[in-house]
Amino acid sequence: MSEKPQKSQKSEAKDYSKTLFLPQTEFPMRAGLPQREPEILKRWYEIGLYEKLRESAKGRAKFVLHDGPPYANGNIHIGTALNKILKDLVTKSQQMLGFDSNYVPGWDCHGLPIEWKVEEEHYRKKGKQKPDFRDSAAMIDFRRECRAYATHWLGVQREEFKRLGVIGDWDHPYATMSYPAEAQIARELMKFAANGTLYRGSKPVMWSVVEKTALAEAEVEYEDYTSDMVWVKFPVTSPAHGALASASVVIWTTTPWTLPGNRAISFSPKIAYGLYKVSDAPADNWAKTGDLLILADALAEEVFKQARVTAYEKVRDVPGDTMDAIECAHPLKGLAGGYEFTVPLLPGDHVTDDTGTGFVHTAPGHGREDFDAWMAQARDLDARGINTAIPYTVDENGAYTDHAPGFTGKRVINDRGEKGDANEAVIKALVDRGMLLARGRLKHQYPHSWRSKKPVIFRNTPQWFIAMDKPVVDAPGKPGAMDVAQGGKAKSGDTLRARALHAISVTQWVPPSGENRINGMIEARPDWVISRQRAWGVPIAVFVREKGDGSAEILQDEAVNARIGEAFEKEGADAWYATGARERFLGPRASEDWQKVDDILDVWFDSGSTHAFVLEDPVHFPGLSGIKRKVDGGTDTVMYLEGSDQHRGWFHSSLLESCGTRGRAPYDIVLTHGFTQAEDGRKMSKSLGNTIEPQAVIKESGADILRLWVASCDYTDDQRIGPEILKNTVETYRKLRNTVRWMLGTLHHYKPADAVAPADMPELERFMLHELAVRAAAIGKAYREFDYKTVVAILSAFLNSELSAFYFDIRKDTLYCDPPSSLTRKAALTTIDLLCASILKWLAPILSFTAEEAWRMYRPDAEPSVHLTLFPTDLEAFRDDKLAAKWEMIRNVRRVVTGALELERAAKNIGSSLEASPVIYVADRAMLATLFDVDLAEVCITSNYEVREDEAPAGVFRLDAVPGVAVVVEKAVGTKCARSWKISPTVGEDPEYPDVTPRDAKALREWKALGVSV
C-alpha cells in the first residue's frame, strides 16, 4: 500500500473510466417529444405499421373497438383527445394481450351541427337568405356545401387524431356521408318499416324554434330559465255536481302559453281534495271573497298564500275517486268565438300533491304526459261526445296558429330564442275573463337545444316514430332475432323496449353503474322521434299514402327499396332530391298515389346504424369482416367507448337500431368516461381562460404527456387538467424515461450469449424476477379490465422504488466495476434485459412514442415496432414466494440502515454512504439467520458492515416499523479504491494495482487482456 500523502495520491490517480461498464446510449435524457414524435409517426407510415398489425394478428380472436363518430365540424378539444387516446389504449393493449384488435376511425357527417355551421358561414354572416329547399337544385347545392364543409373538417381532425399517436386505418375511415353508408342507413330504416314499428304520428315533440326542427332527448340539455307561473280557474259545468256548480277547479302551470291547447285536467284518485271558500280577500285581488275553489288539501294553504287570500275555509271534502265525473269550461271560453268545448277531468299517475294545486293542466299537444293521459282516455272521451283531435296551436316559428283563437300570430319564442309575447297575451286574457287566481315567476331547469343553447317548446307536429312497445314483426328465419321461429308474425311481448332491456342485461358495462343508467332511460323513454325538418342528412326514404286520419300507409315494395338502395350506393342520398326521383324509384307504380317523404332522419339514427355498414361490410371494411361475436357462439368481442352522456346518445340509438333490426345489441362491452374539467373542478370555458388545448400541450410537451395524463386518470369519473397537473405528469414521465434510459445504457454491455439461467443467478436477481412476475400478473389483469391508472401506478412505483431506488442502486457497483467474466454482472444484465423487455411492452399502449423510440435502440434487429409485440406471458415461472419473504426481511433491515445513514449524512458525519460501515444489532434470531448469507454492505451500499446479536446500546437509531433492529453508523476503515470508490483495508494488497481492491485488480487484468490500456 502506498504511504504517499492523500493529496499526492489524488494527483497521481489513474483514469480507470475506460475499464468501467458505464451506461452508454443514444436515448437522450431530454425527450424532445414535440420534434421526435412526428418522426416516429412518419416511420410508422413508411413501414405500414397498421397493415403489419393486421397481418401479424391473422387467425386470432378479434377485439374490435367500434369508433363512436365525432362530428366533423371543428378542431378537436381536450375532451375529444381524451376519448381518442382512451380508445387507443384499449386497441393497443388488446392487440398486445393477443387479440386482433382492429380500429377503424369514423365520423358523423350529417345533421344540424354541420348544417347550422354552413348556414352561419355561407348565409347568416353574409346577410343572405337560406335557399328554398322546395327547389331540387337548391336543396342539392346546399347539401354539397354541407358535404364540402364536413370533408374539410374530417381531414383536419384526422391529422389531429393521428398526431395523438392513435393507430388505426386512417386511410380508410368510415363516414356517415359516404355513399355506401347513406345507402345502408336507408336500408336500415326500411327494416323498421318492414317490421311494423315505423309509423307517422301526431305527438308533442321538443321543437327548436331557432333551428326549425324537432329534437330528440339526446339533443337537449337542461339550463336555468325563469318562467311565468299562473294559477287558473276552470269553472265546473257538470250538472251531476250541483253542489260544485259555482266552484272552479284550480290548476297551476309554468307555461301559460300552452293554455289555448288545454283540453283536460288531470287528477289523482289517491289525493285528498276539498272544496274551499274564500272568506276574505283584498278588494283589488284576483281571488274574490266568496270564490269556491277545488284544491288538494295538502296544497290549499300555499295556493291561498300565493293568491293573497287573507281568510278561507274548507266547505267539504271532494273524494278523488269521484273527480272523473266533473266537467269544466275552458277559462278562455268565448274568446274570439273559441274554446266552447268541455274540459273533462282525467286520472293520471303523474299527478302529485307536492307542488301546484293537485291538478295538472293537460294540453295533449304540448307534453308527453299530457298526451299519454289524453290518449289513454280517448275511447271513453269519444263515447262521451268529446272531440279527441289534438290541435296544432303553435307552428314551426313558435307562433300561434288559428287553432288558438284570439292569439294567432303571437310568438312563444322568437327566431333569436327569446321569450315572445304569447305568455303576456294569455295572462291578460285570463285577467279580462276573471279566470286568473294568481301569478308569479319561477327559476327552474328547462330544456334547451344543446346546439343553439336556446329554450325549446313542446308542440304537436306530424313526425315519424319508431314504436317502443309495439310487437315486432320479424321476417321468417331472420338471424339474430328473438323470435326467428314465428313465421313473420309478431310475438306477444317481443317489443323493441323488451329487446333492448334484455340486451342491456347481457352486456358488460364499464363502470357497472352504466347499466342502471341506460336501463332507466330505456324503461322510461317514449317512442323514438326519428324525423327532422332539415336538409343535410339521409332522407326517410319511404313512400306513403295518406289514410285521411292523419296517419299514413307505408309502401312495402322490395323492388322500390332495391332501386333506392342502388341509387344511394352510386350517387348518395342526393338522389332522393333530384328532379324526377319519385318516378324513378316508384317505377311502374308511379301512377299510384304514393308520395315521397322529404323529412330527413335523426342524426342519431345515422350513427346508431354505423355497426351495419362498418362491422358488417366486408367490401369496404375487409379488416373487420368475419366477426363472430360471443352472443352468436363465437369468440370475438365488440366494444363501444364514449363519454357518459352517450347513454342517452350513441349507446342508446345504436342499441335501439340493432335490437330493432337484429334482435340484440351491437356491442358486447360498453365503456364510458367522464368529462374533462379545469384544475379547480370548474367547467372549462374560454371566457374563464381555463381551457387546455391538446394542440398546445403537444406543441410544448408532446403527445406522450397527454397520453400519460389520460392513462393516469380515473376516467370513470370527471377528470381534471391544468398547468399544475400537467407539470406533475411531466415529472412522472421524466422519472419513467430516466429509468428506461439507464436500462438501455446498461444493456449496451449485454451480450445475449452471456445470458445466465435463473437457477444460476444470485438471490437478488431471482428476487427481482419474482417481483417482475408479480407485476406481470397485476398489469395483465389491469389491462384486461381497462384499468389504465393502475397500470401507471404499478409501473411508476416499480420503476422508481423497486428498480431505481433499490435494485439498480445496489447493482451499479457490480455492473460498472465487476470483471468482464463476473457471473453476478452477467446475471444482473440478464435480469435487466428481461425487465427492460417487459417494461417497454407494458409502457407501449400508454407512452406509444417513447416506448417505440426506446425499443428501436433496445432491439434494433427485432420486431420493427414494439407495437407488434405481445405482453410477456412466460414470467409466472419466476415466482418464488419463499425467497420473496426472505428478501422482504432483508429490505426491512436495509430501511433501518438507510435511515441511520441519512441522519449521519445530514449531520455531515459522512458524505457518501461508502464512507460508512454500519453496525447492525438484530435481536430476532430468525432474522439473524436470514442475514448470514447476505452481503449487507452490498445491499446497503456501504463499504463494510457488522451484524451483532447483542442488545443495542440505548439511543441508537431504530424504526418503529421494523422492531428488533437497531443501527450504529461507524466510519469505514481502510483506503478508498481509486476505481470503485469503496473504502477497504484490502486496497494495496495487489502489487500490480496498489490503488484498488483485489476485485478491481482482477477486473483490470481482464480488461488488459482484452487490449484495454489500464
URHULIN-V308320 format. One record per residue. N is the residue number from 1. RES is the residue in one small letter. OMEGA is omega in degrees with one decimal (* if undefined). Layout:
((N | RES | OMEGA) (N | RES | OMEGA))
This chain:
((1 | m | -179.9) (2 | s | 178.1) (3 | e | 178.4) (4 | k | 177.8) (5 | p | -178.2) (6 | q | -178.9) (7 | k | 179.1) (8 | s | 177.6) (9 | q | -176.8) (10 | k | -177.2) (11 | s | -178.7) (12 | e | -176.4) (13 | a | 178.8) (14 | k | 176.2) (15 | d | -177.9) (16 | y | -173.5) (17 | s | -179.7) (18 | k | -178.2) (19 | t | 177.9) (20 | l | 176.4) (21 | f | -178.9) (22 | l | -178.7) (23 | p | 177.3) (24 | q | 179.6) (25 | t | 174.0) (26 | e | 177.5) (27 | f | -169.4) (28 | p | 176.5) (29 | m | 176.0) (30 | r | -170.8) (31 | a | -175.8) (32 | g | -174.7) (33 | l | -178.9) (34 | p | 178.5) (35 | q | -173.2) (36 | r | -175.4) (37 | e | 177.3) (38 | p | 177.1) (39 | e | 178.8) (40 | i | 176.8) (41 | l | 179.7) (42 | k | 179.9) (43 | r | 177.5) (44 | w | -179.9) (45 | y | -177.3) (46 | e | -178.8) (47 | i | -178.9) (48 | g | -174.6) (49 | l | -178.9) (50 | y | -179.4) (51 | e | 178.2) (52 | k | 177.4) (53 | l | 179.8) (54 | r | -178.9) (55 | e | -177.1) (56 | s | -174.8) (57 | a | -178.4) (58 | k | 177.3) (59 | g | 178.5) (60 | r | 171.1) (61 | a | -176.1) (62 | k | 168.1) (63 | f | -173.5) (64 | v | 170.7) (65 | l | -179.8) (66 | h | -171.9) (67 | d | 171.5) (68 | g | -168.9) (69 | p | 171.7) (70 | p | 175.8) (71 | y | 178.5) (72 | a | -175.8) (73 | n | 176.1) (74 | g | 178.2) (75 | n | 178.2) (76 | i | 176.2) (77 | h | -172.3) (78 | i | 177.3) (79 | g | 177.3) (80 | t | 179.4) (81 | a | 177.5) (82 | l | -179.0) (83 | n | -176.6) (84 | k | 178.2) (85 | i | 176.7) (86 | l | 178.6) (87 | k | 180.0) (88 | d | 174.7) (89 | l | 179.3) (90 | v | -173.0) (91 | t | -179.7) (92 | k | -178.5) (93 | s | 178.4) (94 | q | 174.8) (95 | q | -177.3) (96 | m | 172.2) (97 | l | 174.3) (98 | g | 178.3) (99 | f | 166.7) (100 | d | -171.5) (101 | s | -175.2) (102 | n | 179.2) (103 | y | 175.4) (104 | v | -179.8) (105 | p | -178.7) (106 | g | -179.0) (107 | w | 171.5) (108 | d | -170.1) (109 | c | -179.9) (110 | h | 166.9) (111 | g | -172.3) (112 | l | -178.9) (113 | p | -179.4) (114 | i | 178.8) (115 | e | -180.0) (116 | w | 179.7) (117 | k | 179.4) (118 | v | 177.6) (119 | e | -177.5) (120 | e | -174.7) (121 | e | -174.2) (122 | h | -174.1) (123 | y | -173.3) (124 | r | -179.4) (125 | k | -177.8) (126 | k | 179.6) (127 | g | -178.2) (128 | k | 176.6) (129 | q | 175.0) (130 | k | -177.2) (131 | p | 173.7) (132 | d | -173.6) (133 | f | 172.5) (134 | r | 176.6) (135 | d | -174.7) (136 | s | -178.2) (137 | a | 179.9) (138 | a | 178.7) (139 | m | -177.3) (140 | i | 177.8) (141 | d | 179.9) (142 | f | 178.7) (143 | r | 176.4) (144 | r | 176.5) (145 | e | 178.1) (146 | c | 179.8) (147 | r | 179.9) (148 | a | 179.0) (149 | y | -179.3) (150 | a | 179.7) (151 | t | 179.0) (152 | h | -175.2) (153 | w | 173.6) (154 | l | 179.3) (155 | g | 179.2) (156 | v | -178.1) (157 | q | 179.0) (158 | r | -179.6) (159 | e | 178.7) (160 | e | 177.9) (161 | f | 178.7) (162 | k | -179.1) (163 | r | 176.3) (164 | l | -177.9) (165 | g | -178.8) (166 | v | 179.0) (167 | i | 178.8) (168 | g | -179.3) (169 | d | -175.2) (170 | w | 178.9) (171 | d | -178.6) (172 | h | 178.1) (173 | p | 172.3) (174 | y | 176.9) (175 | a | -177.7) (176 | t | 178.5) (177 | m | 175.4) (178 | s | -176.5) (179 | y | 178.3) (180 | p | 179.6) (181 | a | 179.5) (182 | e | 178.2) (183 | a | -177.1) (184 | q | 176.4) (185 | i | 178.2) (186 | a | 179.2) (187 | r | 178.9) (188 | e | 177.6) (189 | l | 179.8) (190 | m | 178.4) (191 | k | 176.9) (192 | f | 175.4) (193 | a | -178.1) (194 | a | -177.0) (195 | n | 170.8) (196 | g | -177.7) (197 | t | 176.8) (198 | l | 177.9) (199 | y | 172.2) (200 | r | -178.1) (201 | g | 177.5) (202 | s | -178.3) (203 | k | 174.4) (204 | p | 178.2) (205 | v | 174.2) (206 | m | -172.4) (207 | w | 174.6) (208 | s | 177.6) (209 | v | -178.3) (210 | v | -175.1) (211 | e | 175.9) (212 | k | 178.7) (213 | t | 171.8) (214 | a | 179.5) (215 | l | 172.5) (216 | a | 179.9) (217 | e | -178.8) (218 | a | -178.5) (219 | e | -175.2) (220 | v | 172.2) (221 | e | -175.0) (222 | y | -178.3) (223 | e | 177.1) (224 | d | -178.4) (225 | y | 179.2) (226 | t | -177.0) (227 | s | 167.6) (228 | d | 174.5) (229 | m | -177.0) (230 | v | 170.3) (231 | w | -168.9) (232 | v | 179.2) (233 | k | 172.0) (234 | f | -176.6) (235 | p | 177.5) (236 | v | -179.1) (237 | t | -172.8) (238 | s | -178.0) (239 | p | -178.2) (240 | a | -179.8) (241 | h | -178.4) (242 | g | -178.9) (243 | a | -178.5) (244 | l | -171.3) (245 | a | -179.1) (246 | s | -176.3) (247 | a | 175.6) (248 | s | 169.6) (249 | v | -176.9) (250 | v | 175.6) (251 | i | 176.5) (252 | w | 178.2) (253 | t | 175.1) (254 | t | 177.4) (255 | t | -179.7) (256 | p | -178.1) (257 | w | 179.5) (258 | t | -176.2) (259 | l | 174.7) (260 | p | 178.2) (261 | g | -179.5) (262 | n | 176.8) (263 | r | -178.5) (264 | a | 172.3) (265 | i | 178.9) (266 | s | 179.7) (267 | f | 175.6) (268 | s | 177.2) (269 | p | -177.6) (270 | k | -176.6) (271 | i | 175.1) (272 | a | -179.8) (273 | y | 176.8) (274 | g | 173.1) (275 | l | -175.7) (276 | y | 179.6) (277 | k | 175.7) (278 | v | -178.3) (279 | s | -178.7) (280 | d | 178.3) (281 | a | 177.8) (282 | p | -174.6) (283 | a | -177.5) (284 | d | -176.6) (285 | n | 172.2) (286 | w | 173.9) (287 | a | -173.9) (288 | k | 174.5) (289 | t | -179.1) (290 | g | 177.9) (291 | d | 174.8) (292 | l | -173.3) (293 | l | 176.7) (294 | i | -175.3) (295 | l | 169.9) (296 | a | -178.1) (297 | d | -175.9) (298 | a | -173.8) (299 | l | -174.6) (300 | a | -177.4) (301 | e | -178.5) (302 | e | 179.4) (303 | v | -179.2) (304 | f | 175.9) (305 | k | 178.7) (306 | q | -178.8) (307 | a | 179.4) (308 | r | 175.9) (309 | v | -176.1) (310 | t | 176.8) (311 | a | 177.8) (312 | y | 178.8) (313 | e | 176.2) (314 | k | -178.1) (315 | v | -177.0) (316 | r | 172.1) (317 | d | 172.2) (318 | v | -175.0) (319 | p | -179.3) (320 | g | -177.5) (321 | d | 175.4) (322 | t | -174.7) (323 | m | -174.5) (324 | d | 176.8) (325 | a | -178.2) (326 | i | 172.4) (327 | e | -177.0) (328 | c | 170.5) (329 | a | 176.7) (330 | h | -178.6) (331 | p | 178.5) (332 | l | -176.4) (333 | k | 177.8) (334 | g | 179.9) (335 | l | -179.8) (336 | a | 177.5) (337 | g | -177.0) (338 | g | 174.4) (339 | y | -178.3) (340 | e | -174.0) (341 | f | 176.7) (342 | t | 176.0) (343 | v | -179.2) (344 | p | 172.4) (345 | l | -174.7) (346 | l | 176.1) (347 | p | 179.2) (348 | g | 179.5) (349 | d | -177.0) (350 | h | -176.5) (351 | v | 178.4) (352 | t | 173.7) (353 | d | 176.1) (354 | d | 179.5) (355 | t | 175.8) (356 | g | -175.1) (357 | t | -172.8) (358 | g | 175.1) (359 | f | 179.3) (360 | v | 173.3) (361 | h | -171.0) (362 | t | 176.5) (363 | a | -171.5) (364 | p | 176.6) (365 | g | -173.1) (366 | h | 176.8) (367 | g | -177.2) (368 | r | -178.8) (369 | e | 176.0) (370 | d | -179.6) (371 | f | -178.4) (372 | d | 179.7) (373 | a | 179.6) (374 | w | -176.7) (375 | m | 178.7) (376 | a | -178.5) (377 | q | -171.6) (378 | a | -177.0) (379 | r | 179.8) (380 | d | 179.8) (381 | l | 176.7) (382 | d | -179.4) (383 | a | 179.3) (384 | r | 178.0) (385 | g | 179.9) (386 | i | -179.3) (387 | n | -176.2) (388 | t | 177.5) (389 | a | -179.2) (390 | i | -175.4) (391 | p | 173.3) (392 | y | -171.2) (393 | t | -177.0) (394 | v | -177.9) (395 | d | -175.4) (396 | e | 179.4) (397 | n | -178.4) (398 | g | -178.0) (399 | a | 176.8) (400 | y | 174.2) (401 | t | 177.4) (402 | d | 171.9) (403 | h | 177.2) (404 | a | -175.2) (405 | p | 179.0) (406 | g | -176.2) (407 | f | -175.0) (408 | t | 178.3) (409 | g | 176.6) (410 | k | -174.5) (411 | r | 171.5) (412 | v | 176.3) (413 | i | -179.4) (414 | n | -175.1) (415 | d | 179.4) (416 | r | -179.9) (417 | g | -179.7) (418 | e | 179.1) (419 | k | -179.0) (420 | g | -174.9) (421 | d | -175.1) (422 | a | -178.1) (423 | n | -177.4) (424 | e | 179.7) (425 | a | -179.7) (426 | v | -179.3) (427 | i | 178.3) (428 | k | 179.5) (429 | a | 178.3) (430 | l | 178.3) (431 | v | -178.5) (432 | d | -176.8) (433 | r | 177.5) (434 | g | -175.6) (435 | m | 178.2) (436 | l | 178.7) (437 | l | -179.3) (438 | a | 174.7) (439 | r | 179.0) (440 | g | 178.7) (441 | r | -176.3) (442 | l | 173.9) (443 | k | -175.8) (444 | h | 178.2) (445 | q | -175.2) (446 | y | -177.3) (447 | p | 176.0) (448 | h | 172.5) (449 | s | -177.8) (450 | w | 177.8) (451 | r | -178.0) (452 | s | -178.1) (453 | k | -179.8) (454 | k | -179.2) (455 | p | 178.6) (456 | v | 174.2) (457 | i | 172.2) (458 | f | 179.7) (459 | r | -179.8) (460 | n | 178.3) (461 | t | 171.9) (462 | p | -179.8) (463 | q | 176.1) (464 | w | -175.6) (465 | f | 165.1) (466 | i | -173.4) (467 | a | 178.4) (468 | m | -170.7) (469 | d | 176.3) (470 | k | 179.1) (471 | p | -177.5) (472 | v | 175.9) (473 | v | -179.9) (474 | d | 173.8) (475 | a | -179.3) (476 | p | 174.6) (477 | g | -179.4) (478 | k | -176.9) (479 | p | 173.8) (480 | g | -179.4) (481 | a | -177.3) (482 | m | -177.5) (483 | d | -174.9) (484 | v | -177.3) (485 | a | -174.1) (486 | q | 176.5) (487 | g | 177.6) (488 | g | 179.4) (489 | k | 177.0) (490 | a | 178.3) (491 | k | -177.7) (492 | s | 179.2) (493 | g | 179.4) (494 | d | -179.7) (495 | t | 177.3) (496 | l | 179.0) (497 | r | -179.7) (498 | a | 178.8) (499 | r | -177.0) (500 | a | 179.8) (501 | l | 176.7) (502 | h | -178.7) (503 | a | 177.8) (504 | i | -175.6) (505 | s | -178.6) (506 | v | 177.5) (507 | t | 174.6) (508 | q | -178.4) (509 | w | -179.5) (510 | v | -3.9) (511 | p | -175.2) (512 | p | -179.3) (513 | s | 178.9) (514 | g | -179.1) (515 | e | 179.7) (516 | n | -177.5) (517 | r | -176.9) (518 | i | 178.5) (519 | n | 178.9) (520 | g | -179.9) (521 | m | -179.6) (522 | i | 179.9) (523 | e | -172.2) (524 | a | -170.1) (525 | r | 175.0) (526 | p | 174.7) (527 | d | -173.6) (528 | w | 175.4) (529 | v | -174.2) (530 | i | -177.0) (531 | s | 176.0) (532 | r | -177.9) (533 | q | -177.9) (534 | r | -173.6) (535 | a | -169.8) (536 | w | 179.4) (537 | g | 176.0) (538 | v | -178.5) (539 | p | 170.5) (540 | i | -166.9) (541 | a | 174.9) (542 | v | 174.8) (543 | f | -175.2) (544 | v | 173.3) (545 | r | -176.7) (546 | e | 178.7) (547 | k | 179.2) (548 | g | 179.3) (549 | d | -179.2) (550 | g | 178.3) (551 | s | -176.5) (552 | a | 174.0) (553 | e | -179.3) (554 | i | 178.5) (555 | l | 175.6) (556 | q | -176.5) (557 | d | -175.9) (558 | e | -178.8) (559 | a | 177.4) (560 | v | -179.9) (561 | n | -179.7) (562 | a | 178.6) (563 | r | 178.7) (564 | i | -178.6) (565 | g | -179.5) (566 | e | 179.9) (567 | a | 179.2) (568 | f | -179.1) (569 | e | -176.6) (570 | k | -171.9) (571 | e | -174.7) (572 | g | -176.6) (573 | a | 174.5) (574 | d | -179.3) (575 | a | -178.7) (576 | w | -174.3) (577 | y | -178.1) (578 | a | 176.4) (579 | t | 178.6) (580 | g | -177.3) (581 | a | -178.6) (582 | r | -177.1) (583 | e | -178.4) (584 | r | -174.3) (585 | f | 179.8) (586 | l | 179.4) (587 | g | -177.9) (588 | p | -176.8) (589 | r | -177.4) (590 | a | 179.9) (591 | s | 178.7) (592 | e | -172.6) (593 | d | 175.9) (594 | w | -178.9) (595 | q | -179.7) (596 | k | 175.3) (597 | v | -176.9) (598 | d | 171.9) (599 | d | 174.1) (600 | i | -179.9) (601 | l | 168.2) (602 | d | -177.7) (603 | v | 176.5) (604 | w | 174.2) (605 | f | 176.1) (606 | d | -175.5) (607 | s | 176.8) (608 | g | -179.7) (609 | s | -172.8) (610 | t | 179.0) (611 | h | -175.5) (612 | a | -179.1) (613 | f | 174.6) (614 | v | -176.5) (615 | l | -176.0) (616 | e | -176.9) (617 | d | -177.7) (618 | p | -179.3) (619 | v | -175.5) (620 | h | -179.9) (621 | f | -176.2) (622 | p | 179.9) (623 | g | 179.9) (624 | l | -177.1) (625 | s | 174.8) (626 | g | 178.7) (627 | i | 175.0) (628 | k | -172.5) (629 | r | -179.0) (630 | k | 179.2) (631 | v | 177.8) (632 | d | 177.9) (633 | g | -179.6) (634 | g | -178.3) (635 | t | -174.4) (636 | d | -177.2) (637 | t | 174.6) (638 | v | 178.2) (639 | m | 167.4) (640 | y | -178.6) (641 | l | 177.1) (642 | e | 176.4) (643 | g | -174.3) (644 | s | 177.1) (645 | d | -177.4) (646 | q | 168.4) (647 | h | 176.7) (648 | r | -178.0) (649 | g | -170.8) (650 | w | 177.1) (651 | f | -175.3) (652 | h | -176.6) (653 | s | 177.8) (654 | s | 178.0) (655 | l | -177.9) (656 | l | -178.8) (657 | e | -176.9) (658 | s | 178.9) (659 | c | 179.8) (660 | g | -175.1) (661 | t | -176.5) (662 | r | 176.4) (663 | g | -179.0) (664 | r | 178.4) (665 | a | 178.1) (666 | p | -175.2) (667 | y | 175.0) (668 | d | -179.7) (669 | i | 173.9) (670 | v | 179.1) (671 | l | -179.3) (672 | t | 175.9) (673 | h | 179.4) (674 | g | -177.3) (675 | f | -176.8) (676 | t | -178.6) (677 | q | 175.1) (678 | a | -174.2) (679 | e | -178.0) (680 | d | 177.6) (681 | g | 178.8) (682 | r | 175.7) (683 | k | 178.7) (684 | m | -178.8) (685 | s | 177.7) (686 | k | 180.0) (687 | s | 177.6) (688 | l | 179.6) (689 | g | -176.8) (690 | n | 178.5) (691 | t | 173.8) (692 | i | -179.0) (693 | e | -179.4) (694 | p | -179.9) (695 | q | -179.9) (696 | a | 178.6) (697 | v | 179.5) (698 | i | -178.7) (699 | k | -176.3) (700 | e | -170.9) (701 | s | -178.7) (702 | g | -177.8) (703 | a | -179.3) (704 | d | 176.6) (705 | i | 174.9) (706 | l | -178.9) (707 | r | 179.3) (708 | l | 176.3) (709 | w | 179.8) (710 | v | -177.1) (711 | a | -178.4) (712 | s | -176.0) (713 | c | 163.3) (714 | d | -172.3) (715 | y | -179.2) (716 | t | 177.0) (717 | d | 174.4) (718 | d | -178.9) (719 | q | 177.4) (720 | r | 176.7) (721 | i | -180.0) (722 | g | -175.9) (723 | p | -177.8) (724 | e | 178.7) (725 | i | 177.9) (726 | l | 176.9) (727 | k | 177.5) (728 | n | 178.7) (729 | t | 177.7) (730 | v | 179.7) (731 | e | 176.3) (732 | t | 178.4) (733 | y | -178.1) (734 | r | -179.4) (735 | k | 178.4) (736 | l | -178.0) (737 | r | -178.6) (738 | n | 178.0) (739 | t | 176.8) (740 | v | -179.9) (741 | r | 180.0) (742 | w | 179.2) (743 | m | 179.3) (744 | l | 179.5) (745 | g | 179.7) (746 | t | -179.1) (747 | l | 172.3) (748 | h | -176.6) (749 | h | -176.3) (750 | y | 175.2) (751 | k | -178.8) (752 | p | 179.3) (753 | a | -179.8) (754 | d | -176.8) (755 | a | -179.0) (756 | v | 178.1) (757 | a | -178.7) (758 | p | -178.3) (759 | a | -178.2) (760 | d | -176.6) (761 | m | 170.9) (762 | p | -177.3) (763 | e | -176.5) (764 | l | 178.7) (765 | e | 179.2) (766 | r | 176.0) (767 | f | -179.7) (768 | m | 175.5) (769 | l | 173.6) (770 | h | 179.2) (771 | e | 177.0) (772 | l | 179.5) (773 | a | 178.0) (774 | v | 179.2) (775 | r | 179.9) (776 | a | 179.9) (777 | a | -177.5) (778 | a | -178.6) (779 | i | 177.1) (780 | g | 178.5) (781 | k | -179.1) (782 | a | 178.8) (783 | y | 179.7) (784 | r | -178.4) (785 | e | 177.5) (786 | f | -176.7) (787 | d | -171.3) (788 | y | 178.5) (789 | k | 176.7) (790 | t | 176.1) (791 | v | -179.9) (792 | v | -179.2) (793 | a | -179.7) (794 | i | -177.5) (795 | l | 179.6) (796 | s | 179.8) (797 | a | -178.0) (798 | f | -177.8) (799 | l | -175.1) (800 | n | -173.0) (801 | s | -174.8) (802 | e | -176.2) (803 | l | -174.8) (804 | s | -173.5) (805 | a | -178.4) (806 | f | -170.8) (807 | y | -177.8) (808 | f | 179.4) (809 | d | 179.0) (810 | i | -170.1) (811 | r | -179.6) (812 | k | 179.2) (813 | d | 179.7) (814 | t | -176.2) (815 | l | -177.1) (816 | y | -165.2) (817 | c | -177.9) (818 | d | 177.6) (819 | p | 176.8) (820 | p | -176.9) (821 | s | -172.7) (822 | s | 176.9) (823 | l | -179.7) (824 | t | 179.1) (825 | r | 179.7) (826 | k | 177.6) (827 | a | 178.3) (828 | a | 177.8) (829 | l | 177.3) (830 | t | -179.8) (831 | t | -179.8) (832 | i | 176.8) (833 | d | 178.0) (834 | l | 178.2) (835 | l | -176.6) (836 | c | 180.0) (837 | a | -178.6) (838 | s | -175.7) (839 | i | 179.4) (840 | l | 178.2) (841 | k | 179.8) (842 | w | 179.5) (843 | l | -170.3) (844 | a | 179.2) (845 | p | -175.2) (846 | i | 178.3) (847 | l | -169.9) (848 | s | -179.7) (849 | f | -177.4) (850 | t | 179.5) (851 | a | 178.7) (852 | e | 178.7) (853 | e | -179.5) (854 | a | -178.2) (855 | w | -179.8) (856 | r | 177.0) (857 | m | -178.8) (858 | y | -178.7) (859 | r | -177.0) (860 | p | -177.8) (861 | d | -179.3) (862 | a | 178.2) (863 | e | -177.6) (864 | p | 177.8) (865 | s | 176.5) (866 | v | -177.7) (867 | h | 175.9) (868 | l | -179.3) (869 | t | 175.6) (870 | l | 174.1) (871 | f | 180.0) (872 | p | -179.9) (873 | t | -173.6) (874 | d | -176.0) (875 | l | -175.7) (876 | e | 179.6) (877 | a | -180.0) (878 | f | -178.5) (879 | r | 178.4) (880 | d | -173.6) (881 | d | 179.5) (882 | k | 178.2) (883 | l | -179.9) (884 | a | 177.9) (885 | a | 178.2) (886 | k | -176.1) (887 | w | 172.8) (888 | e | 176.6) (889 | m | 178.3) (890 | i | -179.5) (891 | r | 176.2) (892 | n | 176.4) (893 | v | 179.7) (894 | r | 179.4) (895 | r | 179.3) (896 | v | 179.7) (897 | v | -179.1) (898 | t | 177.4) (899 | g | 178.5) (900 | a | 179.2) (901 | l | -179.7) (902 | e | 178.3) (903 | l | 179.5) (904 | e | 178.5) (905 | r | 178.3) (906 | a | 178.5) (907 | a | -179.9) (908 | k | 174.4) (909 | n | 174.7) (910 | i | 172.4) (911 | g | 176.1) (912 | s | 176.2) (913 | s | 178.4) (914 | l | 175.7) (915 | e | -173.3) (916 | a | 171.4) (917 | s | -174.4) (918 | p | 171.2) (919 | v | -172.9) (920 | i | 178.7) (921 | y | -178.5) (922 | v | -178.2) (923 | a | -175.5) (924 | d | -176.9) (925 | r | 178.8) (926 | a | 177.3) (927 | m | 179.9) (928 | l | 179.1) (929 | a | 179.4) (930 | t | -172.7) (931 | l | -174.2) (932 | f | -174.6) (933 | d | -179.6) (934 | v | 175.9) (935 | d | -176.4) (936 | l | 174.2) (937 | a | 176.9) (938 | e | -177.4) (939 | v | -176.8) (940 | c | 178.1) (941 | i | 173.3) (942 | t | -178.9) (943 | s | 179.1) (944 | n | 177.6) (945 | y | 174.4) (946 | e | 176.4) (947 | v | 178.7) (948 | r | 176.6) (949 | e | -176.7) (950 | d | 172.5) (951 | e | -178.9) (952 | a | 176.1) (953 | p | 178.6) (954 | a | 173.8) (955 | g | 179.6) (956 | v | -172.6) (957 | f | 177.4) (958 | r | 169.9) (959 | l | -179.6) (960 | d | -176.5) (961 | a | -179.3) (962 | v | -178.0) (963 | p | 175.9) (964 | g | 179.9) (965 | v | 177.0) (966 | a | -173.0) (967 | v | 168.5) (968 | v | -177.8) (969 | v | 175.2) (970 | e | 177.7) (971 | k | 176.5) (972 | a | -178.2) (973 | v | 177.4) (974 | g | -177.5) (975 | t | -179.1) (976 | k | 177.9) (977 | c | -177.4) (978 | a | -177.6) (979 | r | -176.7) (980 | s | 179.0) (981 | w | 172.9) (982 | k | 176.1) (983 | i | -173.7) (984 | s | 174.9) (985 | p | -178.4) (986 | t | 177.6) (987 | v | -179.1) (988 | g | -179.9) (989 | e | 179.0) (990 | d | -175.2) (991 | p | -178.9) (992 | e | -179.6) (993 | y | -171.9) (994 | p | -177.0) (995 | d | 179.8) (996 | v | 177.0) (997 | t | 177.6) (998 | p | 177.7) (999 | r | -178.7) (1000 | d | 176.8) (1001 | a | 177.8) (1002 | k | 178.4) (1003 | a | -179.0) (1004 | l | 178.0) (1005 | r | 178.7) (1006 | e | 176.4) (1007 | w | -179.8) (1008 | k | 179.2) (1009 | a | 178.4) (1010 | l | 177.5) (1011 | g | 179.1) (1012 | v | -179.2) (1013 | s | 179.4) (1014 | v | *))
